[in-house]
Amino acid sequence: MAEVRARVELKVGAKSNIDAEILSFRGLKTDKEHVAIIFKSADKTQPVPLVRMHSECLTGDVFHSSRCDCGEQLEETIEKMGHEGGIILYLRQEGRGIGLYNKIDAYQLQSQGLDTYQANNKLGFADDLRDFYEASQMLSALSVDKIRLITNNPKKVKELKSYGINIEEVVNTAAHIKHGNENYLKAKVSHGHHSLKL
């Protein structure tokens, strides 16, 4: 199922260069082009890798939108894995699975006072359409069945466990509060039950 490996240098912030390997897959459940980004650990004694399932967020990951904390969570994870090793499963599930254009429509509704979940619901979508089965396929292809999961989201923990992945530890990210994302983060805590200290 693992397909092609290529080494890449990741630049986080203005200074750091972190060496990683990017891996494509074939035979996944859908035709989405998910990738794994693999960071080597200097400490070979860590048998259980850090893993983050990161859903693509063009506005946050690339443009550091004020509406979310996705880019900051990704950068925090890359820096952590640059030191400790680990695997980022970068999943093409924009906007909790509703797609980029629908997410921009949801932004417009959020500007009118709806939170991120209410906006998705108003557009006719469930709170979260993401399915993490393909993430479990990717881990299986990498011969990984036991992980330390970087997440604040209990849905990710529950789903991965249901697909047979043993989660030894849940590692929370920091709360990346900035002007414009306070209501978004509050909704994640109150509605999505994310483990965030605001």
Backbone hydrogen bonds, N-H to C=O, Kabsch-Sander energy under -0.5 kcal/mol:
donor,donor_aa,acceptor,acceptor_aa,energy
3,E,24,S,-2.9
6,A,22,I,-2.0
8,V,20,A,-2.8
10,L,8,V,-0.5
10,L,18,I,-3.0
12,V,10,L,-0.6
12,V,16,S,-1.3
13,G,11,K,-0.5
15,K,12,V,-0.5
16,S,12,V,-1.1
18,I,10,L,-2.7
20,A,8,V,-2.5
21,E,38,I,-2.2
22,I,6,A,-3.2
23,L,36,A,-2.8
24,S,4,V,-2.2
25,F,34,H,-0.5
26,R,1,M,-2.7
34,H,32,K,-1.5
35,V,90,Y,-1.9
36,A,23,L,-2.2
37,I,88,I,-2.9
38,I,21,E,-3.5
38,I,36,A,-0.6
39,F,86,G,-3.2
42,A,83,H,-0.6
44,K,42,A,-0.9
46,Q,43,D,-1.2
51,V,148,R,-2.6
52,R,87,I,-2.2
54,H,52,R,-0.8
54,H,89,L,-2.5
55,S,53,M,-0.6
56,E,91,L,-3.8
61,D,57,C,-3.6
62,V,57,C,-0.6
62,V,58,L,-1.5
63,F,58,L,-1.3
64,H,60,G,-1.0
65,S,59,T,-2.1
68,C,65,S,-0.7
73,Q,69,D,-2.4
74,L,70,C,-2.4
75,E,71,G,-2.5
76,E,72,E,-2.5
77,T,73,Q,-2.2
78,I,74,L,-2.6
79,E,75,E,-2.5
80,K,76,E,-2.2
81,M,77,T,-3.0
82,G,78,I,-2.1
83,H,79,E,-0.9
83,H,80,K,-0.8
84,E,80,K,-2.7
85,G,81,M,-2.3
86,G,39,F,-2.2
87,I,50,L,-2.4
88,I,37,I,-2.7
89,L,52,R,-3.1
89,L,87,I,-0.6
90,Y,35,V,-2.6
90,Y,88,I,-0.9
91,L,54,H,-2.5
91,L,89,L,-0.9
93,Q,91,L,-2.0
95,G,56,E,-0.5
96,R,93,Q,-0.7
97,G,93,Q,-1.0
97,G,94,E,-0.6
98,I,95,G,-1.2
99,G,94,E,-2.4
103,K,99,G,-1.8
104,I,100,L,-2.1
105,D,101,Y,-1.9
106,A,102,N,-2.3
107,Y,103,K,-2.2
108,Q,104,I,-1.7
109,L,105,D,-1.6
110,Q,106,A,-2.4
111,S,107,Y,-2.0
112,Q,108,Q,-0.5
112,Q,109,L,-0.8
113,G,110,Q,-1.7
114,L,109,L,-1.7
119,A,115,D,-2.6
120,N,116,T,-1.5
121,N,117,Y,-2.5
122,K,118,Q,-2.6
123,L,119,A,-1.5
124,G,121,N,-1.8
125,F,120,N,-2.5
129,L,96,R,-2.4
136,S,132,F,-1.6
137,Q,133,Y,-2.0
138,M,134,E,-2.4
139,L,135,A,-2.3
140,S,136,S,-2.3
141,A,137,Q,-2.3
142,L,138,M,-1.2
143,S,140,S,-1.7
144,V,139,L,-2.8
145,D,143,S,-0.5
147,I,166,N,-2.7
148,R,49,P,-2.6
149,L,147,I,-0.5
149,L,169,E,-2.2
150,I,51,V,-3.3
151,T,149,L,-0.9
151,T,171,V,-1.6
156,K,153,N,-0.7
157,V,153,N,-1.2
158,K,154,P,-2.6
159,E,155,K,-2.5
160,L,156,K,-2.3
161,K,157,V,-2.2
162,S,158,K,-2.0
163,Y,159,E,-1.2
163,Y,160,L,-0.6
164,G,161,K,-1.8
165,I,160,L,-2.3
166,N,145,D,-3.1
166,N,164,G,-0.5
167,I,165,I,-0.6
168,E,147,I,-2.7
168,E,166,N,-0.8
169,E,147,I,-0.8
171,V,149,L,-3.2
171,V,169,E,-0.5
172,N,170,V,-0.6
176,H,174,A,-0.8
177,I,175,A,-1.4
181,N,178,K,-2.1
185,L,181,N,-2.5
186,K,182,E,-2.4
187,A,183,N,-2.3
188,K,184,Y,-1.9
189,V,185,L,-1.8
190,S,186,K,-2.9
191,H,187,A,-2.7
192,G,187,A,-1.4
193,H,189,V,-0.6
194,H,188,K,-2.4
195,S,152,N,-2.4
196,L,194,H,-1.5
198,L,196,L,-0.9
